[in-house]
Amino acid sequence: MSEQRHEAANIEQRYVAEYDEDQALVEGLDPAKDRDEKTTDQVEAAGDHVVEDVEQMADPER
C-alpha cells in the first residue's frame, strides 16, 4: 500500500503543479496588466488549429 500512496502523492503533486501553471497563464491574460507581464503569447487558443484539423479530417488520404 505504501507504493500506491507514494504514486497517489506524485499524481497529486503533478496535478497541483499543472493547475498552478494554468492559473498563472490565465491570470496573465488580464487586460489591465502591462504587456511585459502578460502571457498572451504563451497561451494557445482552442481554435488555433481548426483549419488544419478540418483539412486533415476532410482528406481521406492522410
Contacts in CASP RR format, 6 or more apart in sequence:
PFRMAT RR
TARGET T0000
AUTHOR 0000-0000-0000
METHOD contacts of the structure
MODEL  1
MSEQRHEAANIEQRYVAEYDEDQALVEGLDPAKDRDEKTTDQVEAAGDHV
VEDVEQMADPER
24 39 0 8 1.000
25 39 0 8 1.000
25 42 0 8 1.000
25 43 0 8 1.000
26 43 0 8 1.000
27 39 0 8 1.000
28 37 0 8 1.000
28 38 0 8 1.000
28 39 0 8 1.000
28 40 0 8 1.000
29 38 0 8 1.000
29 39 0 8 1.000
29 40 0 8 1.000
29 43 0 8 1.000
30 38 0 8 1.000
56 62 0 8 1.000
END
